[in-house]
Amino acid sequence: MKQVLVFDVNETLLDVRALAPYFEHAFSDVEVLSQWFAQLLQIAFVVTLTDSYRDFGTCARHALDVVA
């Protein structure tokens, strides 16, 4: 059996709150950041569970399209 080690760096090592000013500027609502991050996690879970790999940037852009 192949062993796999997974690291979750989002909100552990990477603080997404640093993006708040950009979301505030783009959407006039910093709460969109939370919606975007929730959507990003959902997309990441789906592509992982369906074994259809997408890189983080692609998932992040798609999540932004969804919340926009």
PDB file of N, CA, C and O in Angstrom, chain B, residues numbered from 101:
ATOM      1  N   MET B 101       0.839  -1.178   0.000  1.00  0.00           N
ATOM      2  CA  MET B 101       0.000   0.000   0.000  1.00  0.00           C
ATOM      3  C   MET B 101       0.883   1.240   0.000  1.00  0.00           C
ATOM      4  O   MET B 101       1.849   1.326   0.757  1.00  0.00           O
ATOM      5  N   LYS B 102       0.548   2.181  -0.840  1.00  0.00           N
ATOM      6  CA  LYS B 102       1.294   3.427  -0.956  1.00  0.00           C
ATOM      7  C   LYS B 102       0.938   4.354   0.210  1.00  0.00           C
ATOM      8  O   LYS B 102      -0.238   4.559   0.509  1.00  0.00           O
ATOM      9  N   GLN B 103       1.956   4.908   0.864  1.00  0.00           N
ATOM     10  CA  GLN B 103       1.724   5.832   1.966  1.00  0.00           C
ATOM     11  C   GLN B 103       1.723   7.263   1.444  1.00  0.00           C
ATOM     12  O   GLN B 103       2.521   7.631   0.582  1.00  0.00           O
ATOM     13  N   VAL B 104       0.810   8.056   1.984  1.00  0.00           N
ATOM     14  CA  VAL B 104       0.672   9.445   1.568  1.00  0.00           C
ATOM     15  C   VAL B 104       0.655  10.318   2.809  1.00  0.00           C
ATOM     16  O   VAL B 104       0.015   9.987   3.807  1.00  0.00           O
ATOM     17  N   LEU B 105       1.354  11.419   2.739  1.00  0.00           N
ATOM     18  CA  LEU B 105       1.365  12.401   3.816  1.00  0.00           C
ATOM     19  C   LEU B 105       0.793  13.698   3.259  1.00  0.00           C
ATOM     20  O   LEU B 105       1.266  14.209   2.244  1.00  0.00           O
ATOM     21  N   VAL B 106      -0.227  14.228   3.929  1.00  0.00           N
ATOM     22  CA  VAL B 106      -0.923  15.417   3.450  1.00  0.00           C
ATOM     23  C   VAL B 106      -0.750  16.541   4.457  1.00  0.00           C
ATOM     24  O   VAL B 106      -0.886  16.338   5.663  1.00  0.00           O
ATOM     25  N   PHE B 107      -0.452  17.718   3.953  1.00  0.00           N
ATOM     26  CA  PHE B 107      -0.349  18.909   4.795  1.00  0.00           C
ATOM     27  C   PHE B 107      -1.464  19.879   4.426  1.00  0.00           C
ATOM     28  O   PHE B 107      -1.698  20.140   3.246  1.00  0.00           O
ATOM     29  N   ASP B 108      -2.133  20.398   5.404  1.00  0.00           N
ATOM     30  CA  ASP B 108      -3.134  21.428   5.195  1.00  0.00           C
ATOM     31  C   ASP B 108      -2.524  22.751   5.625  1.00  0.00           C
ATOM     32  O   ASP B 108      -2.364  23.009   6.818  1.00  0.00           O
ATOM     33  N   VAL B 109      -2.185  23.583   4.659  1.00  0.00           N
ATOM     34  CA  VAL B 109      -1.522  24.843   4.985  1.00  0.00           C
ATOM     35  C   VAL B 109      -2.477  26.027   5.016  1.00  0.00           C
ATOM     36  O   VAL B 109      -2.152  27.070   5.585  1.00  0.00           O
ATOM     37  N   ASN B 110      -3.653  25.878   4.409  1.00  0.00           N
ATOM     38  CA  ASN B 110      -4.613  26.977   4.390  1.00  0.00           C
ATOM     39  C   ASN B 110      -5.123  27.276   5.787  1.00  0.00           C
ATOM     40  O   ASN B 110      -5.585  26.381   6.495  1.00  0.00           O
ATOM     41  N   GLU B 111      -5.041  28.508   6.171  1.00  0.00           N
ATOM     42  CA  GLU B 111      -5.428  29.030   7.481  1.00  0.00           C
ATOM     43  C   GLU B 111      -4.569  28.479   8.619  1.00  0.00           C
ATOM     44  O   GLU B 111      -4.795  28.808   9.783  1.00  0.00           O
ATOM     45  N   THR B 112      -3.593  27.650   8.288  1.00  0.00           N
ATOM     46  CA  THR B 112      -2.630  27.185   9.279  1.00  0.00           C
ATOM     47  C   THR B 112      -1.328  27.952   9.088  1.00  0.00           C
ATOM     48  O   THR B 112      -0.857  28.642   9.993  1.00  0.00           O
ATOM     49  N   LEU B 113      -0.762  27.822   7.910  1.00  0.00           N
ATOM     50  CA  LEU B 113       0.464  28.544   7.584  1.00  0.00           C
ATOM     51  C   LEU B 113       0.189  29.785   6.736  1.00  0.00           C
ATOM     52  O   LEU B 113       0.948  30.753   6.778  1.00  0.00           O
ATOM     53  N   LEU B 114      -0.889  29.750   5.973  1.00  0.00           N
ATOM     54  CA  LEU B 114      -1.254  30.881   5.121  1.00  0.00           C
ATOM     55  C   LEU B 114      -2.453  31.601   5.739  1.00  0.00           C
ATOM     56  O   LEU B 114      -3.491  30.988   5.987  1.00  0.00           O
ATOM     57  N   ASP B 115      -2.305  32.884   5.982  1.00  0.00           N
ATOM     58  CA  ASP B 115      -3.383  33.675   6.571  1.00  0.00           C
ATOM     59  C   ASP B 115      -4.135  34.380   5.454  1.00  0.00           C
ATOM     60  O   ASP B 115      -3.655  35.372   4.904  1.00  0.00           O
ATOM     61  N   VAL B 116      -5.316  33.870   5.117  1.00  0.00           N
ATOM     62  CA  VAL B 116      -6.084  34.449   4.020  1.00  0.00           C
ATOM     63  C   VAL B 116      -6.630  35.828   4.359  1.00  0.00           C
ATOM     64  O   VAL B 116      -7.061  36.551   3.462  1.00  0.00           O
ATOM     65  N   ARG B 117      -6.623  36.208   5.626  1.00  0.00           N
ATOM     66  CA  ARG B 117      -7.086  37.549   6.006  1.00  0.00           C
ATOM     67  C   ARG B 117      -6.219  38.640   5.380  1.00  0.00           C
ATOM     68  O   ARG B 117      -6.643  39.792   5.281  1.00  0.00           O
ATOM     69  N   ALA B 118      -5.023  38.286   4.965  1.00  0.00           N
ATOM     70  CA  ALA B 118      -4.155  39.258   4.288  1.00  0.00           C
ATOM     71  C   ALA B 118      -4.769  39.721   2.971  1.00  0.00           C
ATOM     72  O   ALA B 118      -4.388  40.764   2.440  1.00  0.00           O
ATOM     73  N   LEU B 119      -5.718  38.950   2.444  1.00  0.00           N
ATOM     74  CA  LEU B 119      -6.380  39.313   1.194  1.00  0.00           C
ATOM     75  C   LEU B 119      -7.569  40.247   1.405  1.00  0.00           C
ATOM     76  O   LEU B 119      -8.145  40.731   0.431  1.00  0.00           O
ATOM     77  N   ALA B 120      -7.944  40.507   2.643  1.00  0.00           N
ATOM     78  CA  ALA B 120      -9.131  41.302   2.966  1.00  0.00           C
ATOM     79  C   ALA B 120      -9.166  42.659   2.258  1.00  0.00           C
ATOM     80  O   ALA B 120     -10.210  43.013   1.709  1.00  0.00           O
ATOM     81  N   PRO B 121      -8.083  43.430   2.243  1.00  0.00           N
ATOM     82  CA  PRO B 121      -8.153  44.735   1.562  1.00  0.00           C
ATOM     83  C   PRO B 121      -8.482  44.615   0.071  1.00  0.00           C
ATOM     84  O   PRO B 121      -9.164  45.475  -0.487  1.00  0.00           O
ATOM     85  N   TYR B 122      -8.001  43.555  -0.569  1.00  0.00           N
ATOM     86  CA  TYR B 122      -8.262  43.358  -1.991  1.00  0.00           C
ATOM     87  C   TYR B 122      -9.730  43.026  -2.243  1.00  0.00           C
ATOM     88  O   TYR B 122     -10.331  43.517  -3.199  1.00  0.00           O
ATOM     89  N   PHE B 123     -10.297  42.196  -1.385  1.00  0.00           N
ATOM     90  CA  PHE B 123     -11.708  41.857  -1.503  1.00  0.00           C
ATOM     91  C   PHE B 123     -12.587  43.059  -1.174  1.00  0.00           C
ATOM     92  O   PHE B 123     -13.621  43.269  -1.807  1.00  0.00           O
ATOM     93  N   GLU B 124     -12.177  43.837  -0.194  1.00  0.00           N
ATOM     94  CA  GLU B 124     -12.899  45.063   0.157  1.00  0.00           C
ATOM     95  C   GLU B 124     -12.903  46.025  -1.028  1.00  0.00           C
ATOM     96  O   GLU B 124     -13.929  46.625  -1.348  1.00  0.00           O
ATOM     97  N   HIS B 125     -11.764  46.165  -1.666  1.00  0.00           N
ATOM     98  CA  HIS B 125     -11.660  47.061  -2.814  1.00  0.00           C
ATOM     99  C   HIS B 125     -12.487  46.552  -4.004  1.00  0.00           C
ATOM    100  O   HIS B 125     -13.196  47.328  -4.645  1.00  0.00           O
ATOM    101  N   ALA B 126     -12.396  45.265  -4.293  1.00  0.00           N
ATOM    102  CA  ALA B 126     -13.054  44.700  -5.473  1.00  0.00           C
ATOM    103  C   ALA B 126     -14.564  44.559  -5.305  1.00  0.00           C
ATOM    104  O   ALA B 126     -15.319  44.756  -6.257  1.00  0.00           O
ATOM    105  N   PHE B 127     -15.004  44.216  -4.086  1.00  0.00           N
ATOM    106  CA  PHE B 127     -16.410  43.900  -3.879  1.00  0.00           C
ATOM    107  C   PHE B 127     -17.130  44.856  -2.924  1.00  0.00           C
ATOM    108  O   PHE B 127     -18.339  44.745  -2.726  1.00  0.00           O
ATOM    109  N   SER B 128     -16.388  45.790  -2.337  1.00  0.00           N
ATOM    110  CA  SER B 128     -16.941  46.704  -1.321  1.00  0.00           C
ATOM    111  C   SER B 128     -17.569  45.935  -0.164  1.00  0.00           C
ATOM    112  O   SER B 128     -18.477  46.425   0.507  1.00  0.00           O
ATOM    113  N   ASP B 129     -17.071  44.726   0.055  1.00  0.00           N
ATOM    114  CA  ASP B 129     -17.594  43.880   1.123  1.00  0.00           C
ATOM    115  C   ASP B 129     -16.538  42.831   1.470  1.00  0.00           C
ATOM    116  O   ASP B 129     -16.299  41.902   0.697  1.00  0.00           O
ATOM    117  N   VAL B 130     -15.921  42.982   2.611  1.00  0.00           N
ATOM    118  CA  VAL B 130     -14.858  42.059   3.003  1.00  0.00           C
ATOM    119  C   VAL B 130     -15.393  40.649   3.274  1.00  0.00           C
ATOM    120  O   VAL B 130     -14.623  39.689   3.263  1.00  0.00           O
ATOM    121  N   GLU B 131     -16.699  40.513   3.515  1.00  0.00           N
ATOM    122  CA  GLU B 131     -17.299  39.193   3.778  1.00  0.00           C
ATOM    123  C   GLU B 131     -17.182  38.266   2.569  1.00  0.00           C
ATOM    124  O   GLU B 131     -17.238  37.045   2.720  1.00  0.00           O
ATOM    125  N   VAL B 132     -17.022  38.826   1.389  1.00  0.00           N
ATOM    126  CA  VAL B 132     -16.850  38.008   0.186  1.00  0.00           C
ATOM    127  C   VAL B 132     -15.608  37.132   0.315  1.00  0.00           C
ATOM    128  O   VAL B 132     -15.546  36.055  -0.278  1.00  0.00           O
ATOM    129  N   LEU B 133     -14.630  37.580   1.077  1.00  0.00           N
ATOM    130  CA  LEU B 133     -13.427  36.771   1.319  1.00  0.00           C
ATOM    131  C   LEU B 133     -13.801  35.434   1.948  1.00  0.00           C
ATOM    132  O   LEU B 133     -13.303  34.391   1.523  1.00  0.00           O
ATOM    133  N   SER B 134     -14.663  35.452   2.943  1.00  0.00           N
ATOM    134  CA  SER B 134     -15.106  34.207   3.595  1.00  0.00           C
ATOM    135  C   SER B 134     -15.865  33.311   2.629  1.00  0.00           C
ATOM    136  O   SER B 134     -15.697  32.092   2.631  1.00  0.00           O
ATOM    137  N   GLN B 135     -16.699  33.927   1.808  1.00  0.00           N
ATOM    138  CA  GLN B 135     -17.461  33.157   0.818  1.00  0.00           C
ATOM    139  C   GLN B 135     -16.531  32.533  -0.210  1.00  0.00           C
ATOM    140  O   GLN B 135     -16.699  31.379  -0.606  1.00  0.00           O
ATOM    141  N   TRP B 136     -15.544  33.320  -0.636  1.00  0.00           N
ATOM    142  CA  TRP B 136     -14.573  32.803  -1.608  1.00  0.00           C
ATOM    143  C   TRP B 136     -13.785  31.624  -1.026  1.00  0.00           C
ATOM    144  O   TRP B 136     -13.588  30.609  -1.694  1.00  0.00           O
ATOM    145  N   PHE B 137     -13.339  31.771   0.226  1.00  0.00           N
ATOM    146  CA  PHE B 137     -12.535  30.711   0.821  1.00  0.00           C
ATOM    147  C   PHE B 137     -13.355  29.442   1.013  1.00  0.00           C
ATOM    148  O   PHE B 137     -12.853  28.341   0.787  1.00  0.00           O
ATOM    149  N   ALA B 138     -14.613  29.584   1.429  1.00  0.00           N
ATOM    150  CA  ALA B 138     -15.492  28.412   1.569  1.00  0.00           C
ATOM    151  C   ALA B 138     -15.692  27.731   0.222  1.00  0.00           C
ATOM    152  O   ALA B 138     -15.679  26.504   0.133  1.00  0.00           O
ATOM    153  N   GLN B 139     -15.878  28.534  -0.833  1.00  0.00           N
ATOM    154  CA  GLN B 139     -16.035  27.974  -2.171  1.00  0.00           C
ATOM    155  C   GLN B 139     -14.763  27.291  -2.633  1.00  0.00           C
ATOM    156  O   GLN B 139     -14.817  26.231  -3.256  1.00  0.00           O
ATOM    157  N   LEU B 140     -13.626  27.887  -2.335  1.00  0.00           N
ATOM    158  CA  LEU B 140     -12.334  27.300  -2.687  1.00  0.00           C
ATOM    159  C   LEU B 140     -12.159  25.930  -2.028  1.00  0.00           C
ATOM    160  O   LEU B 140     -11.726  24.976  -2.674  1.00  0.00           O
ATOM    161  N   LEU B 141     -12.495  25.840  -0.750  1.00  0.00           N
ATOM    162  CA  LEU B 141     -12.392  24.554  -0.061  1.00  0.00           C
ATOM    163  C   LEU B 141     -13.319  23.518  -0.685  1.00  0.00           C
ATOM    164  O   LEU B 141     -12.938  22.360  -0.856  1.00  0.00           O
ATOM    165  N   GLN B 142     -14.528  23.934  -1.023  1.00  0.00           N
ATOM    166  CA  GLN B 142     -15.469  22.998  -1.647  1.00  0.00           C
ATOM    167  C   GLN B 142     -14.916  22.470  -2.969  1.00  0.00           C
ATOM    168  O   GLN B 142     -14.947  21.268  -3.231  1.00  0.00           O
ATOM    169  N   ILE B 143     -14.416  23.372  -3.787  1.00  0.00           N
ATOM    170  CA  ILE B 143     -13.847  22.964  -5.071  1.00  0.00           C
ATOM    171  C   ILE B 143     -12.657  22.037  -4.862  1.00  0.00           C
ATOM    172  O   ILE B 143     -12.530  21.029  -5.558  1.00  0.00           O
ATOM    173  N   ALA B 144     -11.794  22.360  -3.925  1.00  0.00           N
ATOM    174  CA  ALA B 144     -10.626  21.515  -3.645  1.00  0.00           C
ATOM    175  C   ALA B 144     -11.040  20.125  -3.191  1.00  0.00           C
ATOM    176  O   ALA B 144     -10.441  19.131  -3.603  1.00  0.00           O
ATOM    177  N   PHE B 145     -12.064  20.049  -2.341  1.00  0.00           N
ATOM    178  CA  PHE B 145     -12.556  18.742  -1.898  1.00  0.00           C
ATOM    179  C   PHE B 145     -13.121  17.946  -3.077  1.00  0.00           C
ATOM    180  O   PHE B 145     -12.854  16.751  -3.203  1.00  0.00           O
ATOM    181  N   VAL B 146     -13.891  18.598  -3.928  1.00  0.00           N
ATOM    182  CA  VAL B 146     -14.505  17.908  -5.066  1.00  0.00           C
ATOM    183  C   VAL B 146     -13.445  17.382  -6.023  1.00  0.00           C
ATOM    184  O   VAL B 146     -13.512  16.225  -6.437  1.00  0.00           O
ATOM    185  N   VAL B 147     -12.467  18.212  -6.384  1.00  0.00           N
ATOM    186  CA  VAL B 147     -11.454  17.733  -7.328  1.00  0.00           C
ATOM    187  C   VAL B 147     -10.597  16.627  -6.717  1.00  0.00           C
ATOM    188  O   VAL B 147     -10.103  15.754  -7.429  1.00  0.00           O
ATOM    189  N   THR B 148     -10.425  16.669  -5.404  1.00  0.00           N
ATOM    190  CA  THR B 148      -9.667  15.600  -4.739  1.00  0.00           C
ATOM    191  C   THR B 148     -10.469  14.307  -4.725  1.00  0.00           C
ATOM    192  O   THR B 148      -9.951  13.246  -5.072  1.00  0.00           O
ATOM    193  N   LEU B 149     -11.727  14.395  -4.327  1.00  0.00           N
ATOM    194  CA  LEU B 149     -12.564  13.198  -4.226  1.00  0.00           C
ATOM    195  C   LEU B 149     -12.868  12.567  -5.580  1.00  0.00           C
ATOM    196  O   LEU B 149     -13.066  11.355  -5.666  1.00  0.00           O
ATOM    197  N   THR B 150     -12.907  13.367  -6.625  1.00  0.00           N
ATOM    198  CA  THR B 150     -13.192  12.843  -7.958  1.00  0.00           C
ATOM    199  C   THR B 150     -11.920  12.521  -8.736  1.00  0.00           C
ATOM    200  O   THR B 150     -11.974  12.125  -9.900  1.00  0.00           O
ATOM    201  N   ASP B 151     -10.779  12.697  -8.080  1.00  0.00           N
ATOM    202  CA  ASP B 151      -9.478  12.394  -8.686  1.00  0.00           C
ATOM    203  C   ASP B 151      -9.286  13.145 -10.008  1.00  0.00           C
ATOM    204  O   ASP B 151      -8.793  12.587 -10.988  1.00  0.00           O
ATOM    205  N   SER B 152      -9.685  14.417 -10.013  1.00  0.00           N
ATOM    206  CA  SER B 152      -9.507  15.262 -11.203  1.00  0.00           C
ATOM    207  C   SER B 152      -8.694  16.490 -10.800  1.00  0.00           C
ATOM    208  O   SER B 152      -9.221  17.594 -10.658  1.00  0.00           O
ATOM    209  N   TYR B 153      -7.412  16.263 -10.622  1.00  0.00           N
ATOM    210  CA  TYR B 153      -6.494  17.270 -10.100  1.00  0.00           C
ATOM    211  C   TYR B 153      -6.585  18.604 -10.826  1.00  0.00           C
ATOM    212  O   TYR B 153      -6.620  18.658 -12.055  1.00  0.00           O
ATOM    213  N   ARG B 154      -6.623  19.677 -10.049  1.00  0.00           N
ATOM    214  CA  ARG B 154      -6.479  21.049 -10.524  1.00  0.00           C
ATOM    215  C   ARG B 154      -5.521  21.737  -9.562  1.00  0.00           C
ATOM    216  O   ARG B 154      -5.588  21.498  -8.356  1.00  0.00           O
ATOM    217  N   ASP B 155      -4.645  22.573 -10.060  1.00  0.00           N
ATOM    218  CA  ASP B 155      -3.715  23.254  -9.169  1.00  0.00           C
ATOM    219  C   ASP B 155      -4.462  24.298  -8.346  1.00  0.00           C
ATOM    220  O   ASP B 155      -5.584  24.683  -8.675  1.00  0.00           O
ATOM    221  N   PHE B 156      -3.821  24.747  -7.274  1.00  0.00           N
ATOM    222  CA  PHE B 156      -4.442  25.668  -6.327  1.00  0.00           C
ATOM    223  C   PHE B 156      -4.905  26.950  -7.006  1.00  0.00           C
ATOM    224  O   PHE B 156      -6.003  27.437  -6.735  1.00  0.00           O
ATOM    225  N   GLY B 157      -4.076  27.492  -7.882  1.00  0.00           N
ATOM    226  CA  GLY B 157      -4.429  28.736  -8.567  1.00  0.00           C
ATOM    227  C   GLY B 157      -5.675  28.599  -9.412  1.00  0.00           C
ATOM    228  O   GLY B 157      -6.515  29.499  -9.430  1.00  0.00           O
ATOM    229  N   THR B 158      -5.809  27.485 -10.113  1.00  0.00           N
ATOM    230  CA  THR B 158      -6.993  27.236 -10.931  1.00  0.00           C
ATOM    231  C   THR B 158      -8.231  27.144 -10.051  1.00  0.00           C
ATOM    232  O   THR B 158      -9.269  27.719 -10.378  1.00  0.00           O
ATOM    233  N   CYS B 159      -8.131  26.429  -8.945  1.00  0.00           N
ATOM    234  CA  CYS B 159      -9.258  26.304  -8.013  1.00  0.00           C
ATOM    235  C   CYS B 159      -9.621  27.661  -7.430  1.00  0.00           C
ATOM    236  O   CYS B 159     -10.801  27.991  -7.309  1.00  0.00           O
ATOM    237  N   ALA B 160      -8.623  28.443  -7.071  1.00  0.00           N
ATOM    238  CA  ALA B 160      -8.866  29.766  -6.484  1.00  0.00           C
ATOM    239  C   ALA B 160      -9.553  30.702  -7.476  1.00  0.00           C
ATOM    240  O   ALA B 160     -10.470  31.438  -7.111  1.00  0.00           O
ATOM    241  N   ARG B 161      -9.107  30.669  -8.726  1.00  0.00           N
ATOM    242  CA  ARG B 161      -9.730  31.508  -9.746  1.00  0.00           C
ATOM    243  C   ARG B 161     -11.171  31.087 -10.005  1.00  0.00           C
ATOM    244  O   ARG B 161     -12.054  31.932 -10.156  1.00  0.00           O
ATOM    245  N   HIS B 162     -11.403  29.778 -10.057  1.00  0.00           N
ATOM    246  CA  HIS B 162     -12.757  29.289 -10.280  1.00  0.00           C
ATOM    247  C   HIS B 162     -13.673  29.689  -9.119  1.00  0.00           C
ATOM    248  O   HIS B 162     -14.815  30.088  -9.343  1.00  0.00           O
ATOM    249  N   ALA B 163     -13.181  29.584  -7.891  1.00  0.00           N
ATOM    250  CA  ALA B 163     -13.958  29.984  -6.723  1.00  0.00           C
ATOM    251  C   ALA B 163     -14.280  31.477  -6.788  1.00  0.00           C
ATOM    252  O   ALA B 163     -15.380  31.893  -6.425  1.00  0.00           O
ATOM    253  N   LEU B 164     -13.333  32.272  -7.244  1.00  0.00           N
ATOM    254  CA  LEU B 164     -13.573  33.708  -7.382  1.00  0.00           C
ATOM    255  C   LEU B 164     -14.643  33.987  -8.432  1.00  0.00           C
ATOM    256  O   LEU B 164     -15.489  34.861  -8.246  1.00  0.00           O
ATOM    257  N   ASP B 165     -14.603  33.247  -9.532  1.00  0.00           N
ATOM    258  CA  ASP B 165     -15.648  33.389 -10.552  1.00  0.00           C
ATOM    259  C   ASP B 165     -17.026  33.072  -9.962  1.00  0.00           C
ATOM    260  O   ASP B 165     -18.003  33.763 -10.248  1.00  0.00           O
ATOM    261  N   VAL B 166     -17.094  32.039  -9.149  1.00  0.00           N
ATOM    262  CA  VAL B 166     -18.373  31.620  -8.569  1.00  0.00           C
ATOM    263  C   VAL B 166     -18.924  32.699  -7.632  1.00  0.00           C
ATOM    264  O   VAL B 166     -20.102  33.045  -7.724  1.00  0.00           O
ATOM    265  N   VAL B 167     -18.103  33.228  -6.743  1.00  0.00           N
ATOM    266  CA  VAL B 167     -18.616  34.226  -5.795  1.00  0.00           C
ATOM    267  C   VAL B 167     -18.826  35.593  -6.443  1.00  0.00           C
ATOM    268  O   VAL B 167     -19.624  36.394  -5.954  1.00  0.00           O
ATOM    269  N   ALA B 168     -18.120  35.864  -7.534  1.00  0.00           N
ATOM    270  CA  ALA B 168     -18.289  37.160  -8.205  1.00  0.00           C
ATOM    271  C   ALA B 168     -19.625  37.186  -8.914  1.00  0.00           C
ATOM    272  O   ALA B 168     -19.971  38.186  -9.543  1.00  0.00           O
TER     273      ALA B 168
END
